[in-house]
């Protein structure tokens, strides 16, 4: 059989065969999207490298504004200098260089924004540390919505991801029971909708996920109600391979589904409503911002799931 022949063929390949292609891109060490990370999921059209550059620039600008400049040492600058010299004979220099590289790579991992492999084409994931992705992204969109200044060319949507778990129903149920509490656990409550997207994953059922998550929101406070026209909160569920990315966002339709290209276009509807303020919500989780939100296909399913 073919299956039996396969492992034999694999053995005959030279030892370095797989390693060669992989060496260029550092793997492991938190360089791939995995459960437990927080960050920002960014969609783009084809040009992922340009998208990462734009993301670093935009997030850096607003990150400094909101959280102050980032603190890190200049090992990386020193490193590029020592690499140019290529002093192979001097053992001490080589050792120093290696220590510098290890230190630099450790520091890179602890940075505020760090691009990791998302596991899907046209999706960039920027891991965040020490910041609230929901606050930051809402702030960026609110600013762009107000000023109508186009700041990016290849970034399409920018979705905060404030929680991740494994993309299996049991994991997701257990995780969201706690994750949804700040918005939906009594005495907190709100109207909500669920938007769902899966990439490179065929084992999850959209209907089942929406039904189960709507049920959990309902069980946290029976006063939480589905509202597909004007919900206060949009629960974003983005699944890539075996990772489920989650957040609860405001102003989802006002900010054009968090699309940076669309939000800077002028629109008649914008004058009727103001973006909800996040600081307000921090003071009191009971604030009910008036925002208009539309639904991304899952209206019927949510309704069924919540009745």
N, C-alpha and C positions, 0 to 999 in steps of 0.2 A: 504493500500500500504506500501511497505518497507520504502519509504521516510518518511511517516508520523510516522512510528514506531521508526525511528532513534532518533529524538530529545528526545523522552521519555526515551529511553534506556540510552542516554547520561546523563540525569538528575539523574538517579539512582546511578551513580558512586559516590564513596566517594569524598568529596571536594578536598582533597589533591592529588587525583589520577594523574593529569597532572603535578603538580608542582614538584613532587618527582623526576622524571627523569630529569627535566630541571635544577634543583638547582645546579647540578655539574658544569655546564658551564655558565659563566656569559653572559647574553643576553642583547641586546639593548646597548645603550651608544656607538653607532658606532662600534659594534663588528661584523656587517654583511656588506657584500658588498652592497653598495647602490649608487645611482646616486649622483654625486658631489665629490666622492672620486678619488684620484689618487693613483697609486701604481704599483705593479709588479705582474703579473699573472704567476704562476709557475705550470707546469704540472709535475706529478710524477707517479710512478707506485706503487699503493697500499699503500705504507708506508707514509701517510700524516704527521704523527708526526715527523718522521725522516726528511722529506722534510722541515718542518718548521724549525727544528734545523739547517739543512744545510743552509737554506736561511738566517737565522739570522747570522750565522757565516760568510758566504760569503759576504753578504751585509754589515755586520759590518766591515769586513776587508777593503773592497773597499770604503765604506762610510767614514771611518776614513781617508783613504788615500786621497780622493778627497775633503772632506769637513771639515777635522779636527775631533778630538775626540768629541763624543757627551757629552753634559753637562747634568747630572742629579744628584740629591742628593741621599743620601744613606738611604732613608726611607725604602726601600725594605729590606735591610740587617737588619736594626733594627727590622723590622716587624717579620722576621722569628725568631729572638731571642725571642721576647716577646710572640710569639705563643707557643714556647716550654714550657714556664713557666706555661701557662694555669692558671693564677691567678684569678679564678672565683669569689672568695669571695670579693676581693678588688674592690669596685665599681670604684674607681678612675683609677685603672690600666686598667679595662675593657674599660672605657671611652677613656683613652689615646690610647689604642689599636685600638679602633674603628676609632678615628680621624686619626691615622696613616694609617689605611687601606684605608680610603677615600682618603687621600692625595696621597698615593701610587698608587691607581687606577687612579686618575686624571693624575698623572705624566706619568703613563704607556700610557694613551691615547695620550699624547703629544709627545711621543717618535718618533724618526726618522723613525723607522720601527715597524709596529704593525700588527701581523697576525689577519685577520678577517675571518669569515665564508664566503667561496666563493659561496656556494649554489650548488656546483657540486662535484661529487666524483673525486678523483685524481687531483683536482685543489686546489692550495693554493693561497690565495691572501694576499700579504703583503702591507698594506697601508703605504704610505710614506708621510712625512711632511718636508717642507722646502728644498726639493731637486728636481732635474729634473730626473724623472725615465728614460727618453730616454738617457740622457748623461751617467748616471750611468751604465745602462745595456750595452750600446754600449761599454763603457770602459772595463767592465768585459769581454765581448766576444772578444774584440780586444786583450786584454791581454792573454786570454786563447788560442786564435787562433795563437798568435805569439809564446808563450812559449810552447804550446802543453802540458801543465801540467794539468792533470786531478784533479779537485778540489772537485768534488761532486760524490756521488754514486747513489742517488735516484732522484735528480732533472733531469728532461729531458729538457724542454724548459723554457726559462725565458723571458717573453714578457713585456716590459714597457707599462704601461697604463697611458697616461698623460691626459686623459679625460674620463668621464663617463656620460651617460645620460640614460633616460628611454628607454627601447627597444620597442618603437612604432615609426612607420615611421615618423609621424609628428614631434615628439620630436627630432628624429635623423636628419631630414632635417634642422630643425631650429638650432640645436646645431652645426652641422658640417659646416654650412655656415660661422660661426665665427671660429670654431676650426681649419679648414683647412687653414685659411688665411696666417699664417707665412710661409708656404711652397708654396702655390699655388696662392695667390692673386697677381695680377699684381702690380708692375713689377716682383714679384717672379713667377717662373714657374719651372716645372720639368716634367720628364716622370715618370709614376706611374703604379702600379698594385694594385688590391684590393684582400686581402685574407680574407675569411669569415669562421667563425665557430660558431655554436650555440649549447648550451647545455641546457637541461631541458627547452626548449622553442620550441613550435610548431607553434606559431602564426606569426612568421616572415618568409617571403619568401626570400631565398638567392638571387634569380634572381632580385627581386624587389629592395632589399637593394643595390646590386652592381650597378644596373642601375641608381638608384637615386643618390647614392654617386658619381659615375663617372660623372653624369650630373652636380652636384654641383661643383666638381673640374673644369670641363670644363667651367662653368659659371664664376668662379673666374678669369680665364684667358684662353681665347681660345687657347693659345699656350701650355697649359698643354696637353700632349698626353699620351694615354695608350701605354705602352711598356712591353710586357710580356717576352722579352728575356733579356733586359738590362735596367730596369728602375732605376732611381735614388732613388725613394721612394717606399716603400711598405706600403700601408694603411692597418693596422691590425684591423679587426673588430671581437671582441670576445663577443658573447652574452651569458649571463648566466641568466636564468629565465627572469626577467623583467629589467635587467640592460645591457646596451650596453657599452662595454669597447673599447676604441679607442687609437690608436697611429699611428704615421707616422715614420717609421724606415728606416735606411740605411743599406746597406750590408746584406740584408736579406738572399740571397743565399750564398754569401761568408761565412757568419756565420751559414750556414746550418739551415736556418729557426729559428735561435736563439736557437739552441739545444746544450746544454753544453756538452753532451756526444759525439756528432758528431764533434764539432768544434775543439776538441783536437786530432782528428785522422789526420795523415798526408795525404796530398792529392796533386797530381800533379798540379791541377788547381790553387792552392793557389799562386804559384810563379808568375803567370801572372798578378795578380792584388793586389793592396794595399787597405786596408780598408780606407774609407773616414774619414777625421778628423773632429770631431765635432767643435773644436775650430775655424777652418777655417769657418765653416758654421755660427758660431755666429758672426764673423767679417763681413761676407757678405752672406746674404741669397741667393745670386745669384750663389754661387759656385756650379759647377756641378761635383760631385764626380763620378769617373768611377767605377761602381760596376755592377757585373753581377747578375741578379736575375731571378729565374725561377718562374713558376706559380703553384698555388695550385688548379688545377681543374677549376678555374673560368674564364679561358681565353676567351672562346667563349662569355660568358655572358658579360664580360667587354667590349669586342670589340663591341657587339651589342649595349650596353648601351652608348657607346661613339661615335657612328657614326651618 
